Amino acid sequence: MTDPDAAELTLLPDDWQRGLVLMAHPDDPEYGVAAAVACWTAAGKDVRYVLATRGEAGIAGLPPAESARVREQEQRRAITHVGVSELEFLDHRDGQLEYGIALRRDLAAVIRRHRPELVVTMNFADTWFPGAWNSADHRAFGRAVIDAVADAANEWIFPELTEQGLEPWADVRRIAVNAPTGRHAVEVSAGVDAAIASLAEHERYLAALSDAPVIEQARRQVQMATGGADAERPVVRFDVYG
């Protein structure tokens, strides 16, 4: 690998069968963890996606209702490239995610319903990397995910979920937070092409961001997320809790 400290990374443990990817918007999985997801599903693991919003505020000039429709369709096509079949939207408002009880409850319900052993989410630090401020949605959402894992395990925090038939789930072994400086990694050589194809399905969204060809944007973003274009052994990096 070209990453100067890549040799010091620890492999993310593989001792799980069901993973739940929790992200704020359509395309968030494709910008970060899709290459890892492709490798996991190819190995027989069950990986599911739940997104907080439909990305309705994400395309300049396109009204929110139409943007939500387009972006949901793009996301549904995207998951087919990485072996994911279950996709759920929580319908919180794009650009207005708030850390709080409502979001924590919805996420706890999702965790209880899907019963994962691994929860994967996005970088929620204040900055994405030095000099690049992270979005308010990402910051609020990631923190809520961390707390919702504990909420899902506690019978007394949201007892109404148990009344709805969602029993507490305390078997999340770890939370993997996709982060460019993470100290754990998944080797993803076999998943890079699938990740590029997955991100390229967000055609309308990417076309609004740049005049560059969509496939070139997708290739560049996935390469950035996996160690660079000249990485000898691409990896997706994570901070791991648990």
Secondary structure, DSSP 8 states (H G I E B T S, - for coil): --STTGGG-EE-----SEEEEEESSTTHHHHHTHHHHHHHHHTT-EEEEEES---TT-STTS-HHHHHHHHHHHHHHHHTTTT---EEE----TT----SHHHHHHHHHHHHHH--SEEEEE--SSEEETTEE--HHHHHHHHHHHHHHHHHH-TTTSHHHHHTT--------EEEEE-TT-SEEEE-GGGHHHHHHHHHT-HHHHHHH-SS-HHHHHHHHHHHHTT-TT-SS-EEEEEEE-
